Amino acid sequence: MNKGELVDVISEKTGIQKNTVALIINETHETIIEKLKGGDTVKIAGFGTFLTTKREARKGRNPKTGATVEIPEKIVPKFRPGKAMKETL
């Protein structure tokens, strides 16, 4: 399912106009990203938790040349599904 299909389904189930549903989804997406950039965790009860973790610097290997490459540390987003989601899947 892509974003357009999600908008269609939510619009049909709630009776809210598609452009309003799309605006809400976009704002939700932007707000979650904004909070994660600020170092916060976003918890949605029954759905899951969005958080960031720090991936330490490490050595990698270029598959084409075989040369060793330094991979810098990086902050990466993660999602942990909630209990309710785990139980329904």
C-alpha positions in Angstrom: 0.0 0.0 0.0 1.3 3.4 -0.9 0.4 6.8 0.6 -2.3 7.5 -2.0 -4.0 4.2 -1.3 -3.8 4.9 2.4 -5.5 8.2 1.9 -8.2 6.6 -0.1 -8.9 3.9 2.5 -9.0 6.4 5.4 -11.2 8.8 3.5 -13.7 6.0 2.7 -13.7 4.7 6.3 -14.1 8.1 7.9 -16.0 10.2 5.3 -13.3 12.9 5.5 -12.2 14.5 2.2 -9.1 13.0 0.6 -7.2 16.3 0.6 -7.8 16.7 4.4 -6.7 13.1 5.1 -3.5 13.7 2.9 -2.8 16.9 4.9 -3.1 15.1 8.2 -0.9 12.2 7.1 1.8 14.7 5.8 1.7 16.7 9.0 2.0 13.5 11.1 5.0 12.4 9.0 6.7 15.8 9.3 6.1 16.0 13.0 7.5 12.5 13.7 10.6 13.4 11.6 11.0 16.7 13.4 10.8 15.1 16.8 13.3 12.4 15.9 15.7 15.0 14.6 15.4 16.7 18.0 16.4 13.5 19.7 12.9 12.7 21.0 11.0 9.4 21.0 7.5 9.2 19.5 5.3 6.6 21.1 1.8 5.8 19.7 -0.1 3.5 22.0 -1.2 0.3 20.3 1.0 1.0 17.2 4.6 1.4 18.2 7.6 3.6 19.0 9.7 5.7 16.7 13.2 6.4 18.0 16.8 7.0 16.9 19.9 5.1 17.7 23.6 5.8 17.2 25.4 3.5 14.9 29.1 3.5 15.9 31.9 4.1 13.4 33.3 1.0 11.9 35.4 -0.4 9.1 33.8 -1.6 5.9 35.0 -3.1 2.7 34.4 -1.8 -0.8 33.0 -4.8 -2.6 34.3 -3.7 -6.0 38.0 -3.1 -5.0 38.2 -4.9 -1.7 39.8 -1.8 -0.1 39.0 -1.1 3.6 36.8 2.0 4.1 36.1 3.9 7.3 32.3 4.2 7.8 31.5 7.2 10.1 29.1 7.0 13.0 25.5 7.8 12.1 22.2 8.4 13.8 19.5 6.1 12.3 15.8 5.9 12.8 14.1 2.8 14.2 10.6 1.6 14.7 9.5 -0.9 17.4 6.0 -2.3 16.9 3.7 -2.1 20.0 2.3 -5.1 21.8 -1.1 -4.8 20.1 0.5 -4.7 16.6 2.6 -7.7 17.4 -0.4 -9.7 18.6 -2.5 -8.9 15.6 0.2 -9.8 13.0 
